[in-house]
Every structure is written in structure tokens, then in C-alpha cells.
Amino acid sequence: MAKSTSPIRAAGVVLLRRDADGPLVCVLHRPRQDDWSLPKGKLDPGENTVEAARRETIEETGCDVVLGMPLETQQYRVESRAKTVHYWVGWERPGGPGFLPNKEIDELRWLRPEAAIAMLSYPRDGDLVRDALAAPATNPLVVLRHTDAMRRSDYSGAVDAERPLTSSGMAAADRVSQVLDAFGIRKVYSSDSLRCLDTVRPFAHATHATIAREPLLSEEGFSSSPTAALKRIDQILGDPAPAVICTHRPVLPELLQHIAGRLGLSQIPDTSLSTGEAVIFHRAHDRVVVERVES
């Protein structure tokens, strides 16, 4: 059978541990390649890069992780195939299963940055470690479009706000929960429409978070009172806690433009989100980094 030549998509993390004497960096030995590298791996079918980065980190290191800012995407070739690896800064958090040596990863070490960079087999990984250590602490604000809902034309109910998610939308909501957990989201704001509430409900249930119902962020509420809705956004922005706002496609252009302006961004993020996609504003004291997360 001929080998595949299709591009490889992968994701990984520069995994850091807080220590009284400064951060430690996680490096891994892969016996098959006999190299030292960072936690990373290929996307599973149906995964996005954020899900893969967290899953691979847990599987390879036994550590759970909270993702921070995105780092430079790595592109190189593996034999005849192009490979793209998306990376994030990641900080260890309690709850992982613990590391057990296996045929893919037989050794793990937590090292001081200089020692980690010297140990890594590839200069590009050392560059990632330097960038991760230089990255500021951030508080993410996730602006999320609800997952796939029943078509208006197929819905027989009297109130559009009660139009439910489809079965695929409910499955996608479980995946959204993984993304939100990966970024350590703590506060949940949602349009009071059922399709938005059900998009964030799996995450709220898993993390015991309270969903703040926001009528002004529904299609109907925003359309009738946009000034009041944007004032409510200003109140949410005043709280630096990691948060998600779940809303609707028609609301997104004005909402994202307003947030970008309040955060001092000169460029407005792309507002054409598909269902289940999100824009993340990584807020630091001196800058804001924006990324888009696919569904």
C-alpha cells in the first residue's frame, strides 16, 4: 500500500510548571525517534487543534493543562508529507492521571529553561520554549457562536428562542466544553435562547459553573436594545476572570467590533463564525492576542 502524502495536522504545548525558584519545562523522550521534544501529536478525526493539544498533553505527560497564548505554528516535512503543528503556552494544573512510561514516551523530565533548551533535539522547539517563557499571563475572553440548531423553517414552535439544537449540535456542545475547559474558563454568559444555553450547558455542568442568562445578547434582545447590550458587554469586560459569551450570528459583527475597540485593537476579528466556532481574546496587561478556534 502506498504511503499517504496528505498533510499532517498536529497540535502541542510548551508545558510549564510553577516552582518557587522559577518555571520548569517539560521535555519528553521518544524512543522511536530517539529524540527529546515537546508534548504534541496528530489530530484525531473530528478534533480541532485545541482539543488535540490538551488531549495529547494529558496522554503523553499525565498532566492536565490550562492553555494560554498561541505560539508560532511550526511547519516542516516528515518524509514526503507536510506537517503543521499548532502550539500554545500551557501551565500544569492538578487533575492529570500521572506519567507512566510507554512505548511512545519512555522518559519525562522537568528542567530549568536553559537545561530544557539544551536537551531538546530540534532548535525550533527551543525557540518555542523561549517564546512561551516570554509570553505574558493572560485572561481569555471567548466569544462563541452557538452550535448547530434546528432550521427555522423546520421549527413549528411559537417562540424562536426555544428552537433547540440538533443532535449534531448537542454533540458539538460536548466538544465546546473541552475547548472552554482547556482555556480555564470560569464565568459563563449566554443569550437566554435555548440554543445558546444548551451550547454552554455541558461545560457549566462539568465545571459546576453558573450560567448567567443575558436576554440582551439574544437576537431579539440585541436588535431591540443594542446600546444597552453593549453597555452590558462593557460590564463583562470589566471583570478580568476567564469568561465565555455565547451568542448568535447576527449579533457577532457589532459585538466583536465593540469588544475589539474596547480592548484597543486596530483590526476587527473575522466575524463570519460557523456554528460552534469562537474568537478568543487573550487579554494581557500590555497587549491582546486574538485567535480563532474552529468547530
N, C-alpha and C positions, 0 to 999 in steps of 0.2 A: 504494500500500500504506500502510495506517495505521501511524503510528509506535507503537512499543511504549510502554506505560505501566507496565510491571513495574518493581519496584525495582532499582536498580543496586547491586551489591556490589563493593567495591573495597578495595584494601589499599595501604599505603605506609609509608615510612620517613623519619624525620629522620636523614639520613646525615651522620655526623660523621667528621672526620679528625683524628688526633692530630698536634699540631705543637708544636715547642719553645716557642712563645710562647702556647700555648693552643689550644683546639679550633677547627677550621674547619667551616663548614656548607655543604653542597652545595645550590645552587639551580639550577633549570632554566628555560629559556625555551621556551615552547610557541608556535610561530608561528601556529598555527590560532586560538588564543585571544588571542595577543599578551599573554601574562601570564608572570609568574615564580612558580614554585610548587615543591613538593617532589616527590621521586620517588613515583609512585603509578600505579595502573592497575586495570582491571577484572579480576575473577577469570575465568580460563579454565574451560570446562566440566570438572567433576571436581576442581578445585583447592580447597584450603582457603585461608584468609586468610594463613596463614604462608607457604605456598608462593608465593602470589601476590606478597606483599610482597617476598620475596627475588628472585623472577624479574623483577619489574618494575624493581627497583633495578638489577639487573645489565643488563637490556636498555636502560634509559634512561640510565644513568650510565657503564656499562662497568666499574663497581666491584663486587667481591664484598663481602659484608657479613655481620657477625655481629649478630644481633638481641639486644637487651637487654629492658628492661621494656616492657610495653604502655603506650601513651599513650591519651589520651582519644579515643574514637571520634567522628568527625565525621559529622554528619547535615545534609544540606541538599538542595535541589531543583535539578535540572537540567532546565530547561523544565518539562514536566509530570510528571517522574519523581523519586521519592525516591531519594537516593543516600546510602549508608553507606560510610564509609571507615575501616578499622581501621589504626591506626598503631603502630609500635614505634620505640624508640630503636635506632639502628643505627650500628655503627662499621665503617669501611672496613677490609678486610683484603686481603692480596695474593691475586692469582689471577684478577682480573677481566680481561676482554678489552680494556679501554680504551675511552674515549669516542670515538665518531665522530658528527659532526653528521648529522642526517637530517631528514625532513620533519615528524616529530613533535617532536623536540627539536633545535633548531639551535644552542643555546649552553648551556654549563655553566660555572658559576663556583663556586670555593671561597672563601668570605668569612668574615671575622670575624663573630661573632654579631650585633653591632649593625648591621653593614652588611647582613647577610643578612636580618634582620628588616625593615630599611628597604626592601630590594629586593623582598621578597615582595609580591604583589599583593593577598593576602587576609589580613585580620587574624587569622583562625583559624589560618593557617599560622605566623604569628609567635608565637601562643600555644603552638603545638606545639613550636616551637624553644626557647622559654623553658622549657617543661616537660622537654624532653629534656636540656637543659643542667643542669637542677636534679636530674635523676634520678641516684641513686647507681649505682655499679658493682655488678653482681650476678653470682652464680654459680647457674645454673639447675639444679634437680633435676627431672627429668622422670619421672613415674610413668605408665607406658604399659600399656594392655591390649593383648594380642597381637591381630593381625589375624584375619580370618575363617578358622576351621578347619573341617575335616570334622565333620559331626554325629556325636555319639557313637553314635546309632542306625544310622548308615551305616558305621561303622568296624568292621572284622572282626578287627583285631589283638588280641593278648592283653594288651598294655600300653597303657593310655590315654595315658601320657606320650609315646608315639610317634605319636599321632594327628597327621596333617600339616595344613598349611594348604591351603585350596582355591586354585584358580588366581586367583580374585579376591583372596584373602588374600595371595598372593605378589606380585600387582601392587600391593596396598596397602602391602606392606612396602617396596617401592621408594619410595613416596611418604613413608612414615615416615622413610626415610633422608634425604630432602630436608629434612624438618622438623628432625630432630636436627642435621643439618649447619648449618642456619640459626641454631641457638642455640649452635653451637660446642661441642657435647658431646664430651668426651674419654674418659670412662670408661663402660663398658657392663656392667651387671649384669643377668642374666637367669635366670629359672627354668630348670632343666635340661630342661624339657619341650620336645619338638621344635617345637611351635607357637610358643613364645616365642623359642627360639633362631633359628628361621627368620624371625621378625619383625625382629630386630635384625641378622641376618647381612648383609644388603645394606649397611647403614651401616658395620658393622665392616669389611667387605671394602673399601669405598670409601675409608675413612679409615685403614686399617691399624690399627684398634683391636683389642685383645684382649677377647673376651667372657669375663667372669667368670661361670662357671656356679654358680648358687645353688640347691641342692636344697631348702633351707628356704623358698624363695619359690615353689615349685611348689604346686599344690593339695594334693597328698598330704603334702608336707613341712611346709607351714604348718599343716595340720589336725592333724598328729601332734605337732608341737612349736612351738606359737605363741610361747611365751616365748623360745625360742632364736631363732626367726625375727626377732622384734622386737629382740632384742639384736644380731643381725646388721645390722638396719636402723640401729641406733644407731652401729655401726661405720662404715657407709657415710656416715651423716650427719656423722661426724667428719672426713671428707675434703671440703674445700670445692671440689674440682675439679668442673666441669660434668659431670653424670652422668645416665644414664638407668637406670631399673629397669623391666624388662619382666616382667609377671606376669599373673594370671588374675582373672576377675570375682569369684569367691568370696573371694579374698584382699584385694581392694581396700578394702572398708569398714574393716576393722580396721587395715590398713596405712596408709591415708590419715589415719585418726583419730590413729594413733600419731605419724605424721610431723607433723601439724598441732600436736599437743600439744608435741612436742619443739621445734618452731620458735616456740612461744609464740603460736599463733593461737587466737583465741577461737571462730572459726567453722570447722567441718569442711567441706572442699570436697565438692561433689556427687560421690558415689561411683558413680553409675549410668552408667559409661562404656560406650559402644558399642565394638565391636571396632575397634582401631586408633586410638581416642581416647586423650588424655593429659591429665593435670593437671601444670602446671608451677609449681613453687615458685621464684620469683625471689628468691634469698637475698642481702640486703644486710646491712651491719654493723648497721643500726639498724631494719630492717623487712623484712618478707617480703610480696611481692605474688604473688597466685595467679591463674593464668589457665587456662582450659580450651581445648584445641585439638581441633577436630572432626576426624573421619577424612576 
